[in-house]
Amino acid sequence: MNAFILTKKTFRKVLWTCAISVPVFAIAQTVPTGKTVFSPVPVGVPHDVAPMRAGNSTGFPEPLREKGKAIETRVPEKSDDKPAFPGQTRAPYEPTAAFSVTTITDKLKLPWSLAFLSNGKMLITEKSGALRIVTAAGVLSEPLTGVPPVSAIGQGGLLDLALDSQFATNHRIYFTYSEPLGETHSNLVVARATLDEAGGAVRDRSVIYRTFPPLPKTLSSNQGGRIAIARDGNLFVTIGDRSKSPPWAIAQNVDTPLGKVIRITPDGTPAPGNPFIGKPGALPEIWSYGHRSEEGLTIHPETGELWETEHGPRGGDELNTPEAGKNYGWPIIVHGVDYPGETIGQGITEKDGMEQPRYYWDPVIAPSGLAIYTANLFPQWKNSVFIGALRGQMLIRLSLAGKKVVGEEPLLLDQQARIRDVRVGPEGAVYVLTESGKLLKLTPK
């Protein structure tokens, strides 16, 4: 495909009016003319950098559970990797509370997200496009009507959901999904609707935000799609870079939402106070940039701060606290290597003006759902961070001292399942979704 040039204003207008007709699947780079070039050429290893071929991404051994030692026993994928500060990775094993596991249901199909309704009921998305209600006793509803068609290819599909801050009175929900654009393309959208629980339906559905450019469905990796409702009622949403291997540098460009965390109002407009409002060439909805594939997002229940997890390539999974206007480095700095084992970019892990993760994993765990525990049911879990691990097939609990990770504990290893989401229930129990179709409830033993 030949490169082509459009001004950002014209390009976005075309996308919103006739998105299907724009065959874009490329990166954006700002050039001196003030226009934006879309090129299909990714950013690989520079000619002056020797490729670093990793060779230790085979298998996933049982985590070491010896108090005071790191649970990770594999050597890093990036052979010259080193943390930027003590405790940034491989925190010591810290066992805590005994718990019981109850399987509420095992009849789900690739569940992705859940939210708590009244009377112990939960609303659950399934990646294929179904939205269901499950009771505390495990009774599963038929798929609700009114859900739009989704492009359930690769990492795309019906993804996250969140309840409006005034849900008790307006019954409004938000959800993200991969919107099919004709036979070949898709993009991530944020939608809102009214939940009609009695009628088994969602009504008054509308798309409030569309990402751009539309990309081929084959570029289905790194979708992002997590939602977190801030205390002021605005929405934080993660948008992945949709990159393949070698990675492209689109996450560094602030004229596209790809590879960003955005902050929008319930109507989908840029939230007041966003850091790029009024800055030429930048999208006003962007909150932070330089992200890859952010599949965990939550608001700290006590501080109101935003916390996020994202996938690295081979090595470099991250835990971040994204702040307004900050650059989180992808793909310029990364604690890992590309999937074939080669160096990414200059092979650096630090650079001025780019933020370090609060914590990282090398090799990867493939982090997904994210929750911060401040409830009282498990006193020993107070101020813990829970992270679902897909490749790691476990639930990870991180102990915090302030924002610093000081301990790590692998849980649910006996389930041998990819953990897609984790939430803290209103009563303080921990709820977990597995890709094998289970909804689990963790309570004190």
N, C-alpha and C positions, 0 to 999 in steps of 0.2 A: 504494500500500500504506500502511495506517495505521501509525503508530509504535506500539510496544508496550513494556511494561516487564517485566523479569524480574530477579530477583537473580542475581548472577553464579553463585552456587553452584547454584541451581535450573536456570539456563540451561545450564550445562555438563553437569549430570546428564541433562537432556533430550537434549542433543546426542549424548552417548555412548550413550544407550539407544535412541533412535529418531531419528537425525539427519535422515533423509529427510523427516520430517514437519514440520520447522521451516523455513518459507519465508523465511529471513533473508538479505538481501543488502545490509546497511546498515552504517553506521558506529556506533561505540559512543562515548558521551560520559557522563562521570560527572556526576551532578547532586547537589545538596545532600542529598537524601533518602538517599544511600548506595546507591541502586539504579542500574542501568545502562539508559539509553535507547538503543534502536536506531532510528535514523532514516534513511530513504532519501535524505535531502538532503545532497549533497556540500558541501564547503567551496569556494566560488568566490572571485571578487574582491570584497572588502568594498565597501560603497557609497561609502566615503570615499576609495577608491584609484582613480586613473585607470588604465584598462586600458592595458597596453603591448603593442602589436601588433608582433610581429617579422615581418620579411619577407625573410629571407635563408636560409631552410632549403631551398634548391633545389640539387639536384646534390651531388656529392661530388668535388671536384677532386682531382687527383693531389697527394699531400703534397709539400711542398717539401723537397728533400734538398740543402740547402746548409749546410755545417758552420757551427755557431754561430748559426743562425737557426731559429726555430720551424718545425716541419713544417706547422702549421696556417696557412692563408692566408685563411680566411673570417673575417668579422667576427663577434663574439659574437651569439648569439640575443638575449641580454639586453643591450640597448644600453648600459645604465649599469653593467654588471658590472665589477667589479675584484677582483683577488685579495686575500685577507686578509693575505697575507705574500708576500715575493718568492719566486719559483720555484714557486708553488702551481699554476701552469698554464703552458702553452706553453714548456716547457723547450727548450733548443737541440738541434738535430739532432746526433747523435753516432754516426757509423758505426763499426763494429768488425769482427767476424770474418766472413770469407768462409765459406760453407757450401754443402753439396750437399743436394738434396731428393730423397728416394726415396718413391715412392708405393707403400705396402704393399698397399693395396687401394683401389679406387674403386667398390666394389659395395655400400656401406652406404646406408641410407635414413634421412636426417635423424638422424645420430648425435648424441648429446648428451654422453656421458661415457665415460671409459675408466679401467681400473685394470690394473695389471701383475700377471700370474700368474707361474708358473715357466716355464723353458725358452723365454723370449721370447714367450710367449702373452699376449694381452690380452683382458680382458672389456669388452664395449662395450654401452651401451644405445642403442636407437633409439627416438625419440620416440613412434612409433606403438605401442610396447609390446613390442618384441622385445629379448631379451638374447642376445648372440652372443659366441662366442670366435673370435678371429682369431690365427693363428700369425704368427711373424716373417716367414714366406715369403708371407703374404697369403692363406692358406687360411681361408675363412670358414665357420663352422659353421652348421648349421640353428638356428633360434631354440630356446633352451632351454625345456623344459617347466616348468610350475609358476609362471610369471609371471602375476600377476593381471591382470584387465581394467583398462584405463586410459581416462581421458577425454582423448583426444588432440585437443583443440580449442584453437585459438589457441596460447598459450604453454604449455598443459598437455600432459600425457602421461607417459611413462616418462622420468625426468630423471636425477638424479645417482646414482652408486654409489660405495661405499668399502669397502675390506677392513678387517675387524676387526684390531686390533693384535696379536691372537694367531692370525691367519688360517692360518699355517703348520701349526697343530695343530688348530684348531677349524673351519676352512673357512667361517667365518661372513662374510657380506656384509651390507651395509646399502644400501638404495636408497630414493629418493623417487619418488612418482608422484601424479598427479591421480586420486583415487578417485571413480568415478562413483557418485552417490547418486540412484538412480532415473533418470528420463528428463531431469530438468531441472537438477540441482544437482551440485556436486562440491566436494571439498576436498583439500588437500595432506596426504599422510600419509608417515610414515617407517616402513619395513618392514625386517625382518631375515629372513635365511634361510640355509640351509646349501647351499653350492655342491657339487653332485655332478658334477664335470667329466667323469668317465668315463661317467656315465649321461646326460649332456646335459640336466641338470635342476637346478632349485633346489628344495629340500625343507624341510620344517618351517618354512614361511613364516608370519610373524605380523606384524601391525601393532603397532608399539610406541608410536607417537605420531600423533594426529590433530589437525589444526588445526580451529579453529571461528571463526565460525559457518560452516556450509555455505552456499555462494553459487551463484547461477545459473552454468551453464556458459558463458553469454555473457560473464561477468566473468572471462575467462581470462587476462588480462594480469597482469604483475607477480607471477608465481608464486613466485619464489625457488627453493628446492629444492636448493641446494648443501649438501654435507656435508664436514666436515673432522674427522678423528680427532685429538684432542689427545694429547699424550704420556702422559697418565694413562688413556687408553682411552675417555674420554668423547667425546660427539659434539657438535660445533657444527653447527647447521642454520640456513640462511637461510629466512625465510618472508616473501614479498612482501606488499604491502598490497592486492593485487587491485583497485586503484583504476582508475577510468576518468577521463574529463575532464569537468568540473574535478575535481581530486583531493579525496578526503575525508581527514579528519584522524585516521583510526583508528590510524596509526602512532605517534601521541602518547599513546595510551591503553595502560596497562600491565595492563589486565584482559582483553586479547585477544592472541593470538600474531601477528596480522597486522601486518606492517611491523616485524618483530623478527629478531634473531639469538637463538636459544635454545641452551641447553647442557643436554644430557640424558645419562643413563647408558646403557649398552648395553641396559638393560631399558626405556628410555623414561621413566624417572622424573627429576624435577629433580636435577641434579648437585649434590652437596654443595658449599657455598661460593658458590652463586649469589647475586648481589647483592640479589634481591628476596625471598629466603626470609624468611618471618615478617612481611612487610610487608602490612598489610591492603589488600585491593582489588587486589593485584598478583599476577600469575602467577609462581610460584617458578621456572619453567623459563627465564624471560627472562634473557638476558645483556646485550643492549643494545637500544635502541629508536630510533624516528625514522628508519627505513629505508624505501626505496621498492620497489626490484626488484633484489635482490642475486643476481647470476648468476655471481659468482666468489668462491671461498673457499679458503683454504689456510693451513696452519701453516708458519711459517718454519722450515726444517730445522735451523737453528743456534740460534735464540733461543727457539723454541717459541711465538712470538707469532702471534696471529690476524690475517690480512690478508684484505681483502674488496674487491670491486668491485661497484658498483651503477649501474643506469641512472637518469639523470635524465629529465625530460620532453624538451622541446626545449632542450638545454643542461643542463649540470650533472651529467654522468656523473662518478662519483667513485671514488677509491682511498682506502680507509680502513683503519685498524687498530683494530677495535672493542674497546673496553675495558669491563670490568664496570660495569654500571649507568649508562653514559654515554648521552646523548641526541644522536643524529646529525642532528636538525633537521627532517627531512621531515614535513609540507610547509610548515613555518614559514619555514625558510631554504633557499634553493636558488639555485644559479648558473645559472638558466635561466628559461624561461617555459613556459606551458601549450601543448599541441599546437595549439590554434587561434591561438596567438600572444599570448594575454592574460597579464597579470600573475597570478602565483600568490600568494594571500594579500596581505600588505602589500608584497610585492616586495622583501623584505630578504634579505641574504646572510649576516648575522651577528647573533647574539643571545647575551646572557649565558646560560650554562648549556647551550649547544648547541655541539657539536664541529664543527670545520672538517675537511673532507677533507684528507688528505695531499696530494692532487693532484686536479685536475678538468679536464674537457674541455667547452668551450663554443665552437662547436657539438659535437654528440655524436659518439661513435664506436660506441656500443652495446656496452659491454664484457661479455664472457662469461667463459670459463675463465681461471684465474689460476694461475700457478706462479712460484716463486722459485728462481733457479738458484744452487746452491752446489757443483755438481759440478766435475770437473777436465777433462772432455773439451774444453770451450771455456774456456780460461783467461780470455779477454777478456770472457766473459759472467758471470764471477763476480759475485755480488751484484746480478744483474739481476732485474727483475720482468717476466715475460711475461704479456701480456693478449691474449686473442682479441677481435677487433673484428668485430661482425656488420655493422653499417651501414658501418663503415669498410672492410670487406673486406680486412683485413690482420692480421698478427700484430705487436703493438707490444712493443718492448723498452724498458724504462725503466732507466736507470742510477741507482744510489743512492749517496749519501754518508750513511751512517747510515740514517735514515728519510726523508731529503730527496731528492726527485727532481732530478737534475742533468742528465739527458740523455734524449732520446727518439729511437727509431729505428723506422721502419716496415719490416716484413719481409713477404715472400710476396705482394707486390702483384701479381706476375705470375699468381698463381693466380686472381685475380678471384673470390674466394669468401668467403662469410661464415664466419668462424672461430668455431666453437662451443666447443671445449675445447683446452687445452694442458697437457701434463704433461711432467715430466722423468723419463726412464727410468732404470732402475737402473745402466745403463752411462754415463749422462750425456748421451745423445742427447735431443733435444727432439721430442716427438710432438704432432701437431696433428690435430684433427678438423675437417673442413669440412662445412657443411650440404649441399654438393653431393655428399657421400657418400664423401669421401676420408679415408684415414688416412695422414698424411705423417710422414716421419722426417727430422730435420735432423741432419746430421753435419758435421764439419769438412771443408773442401775441401783 
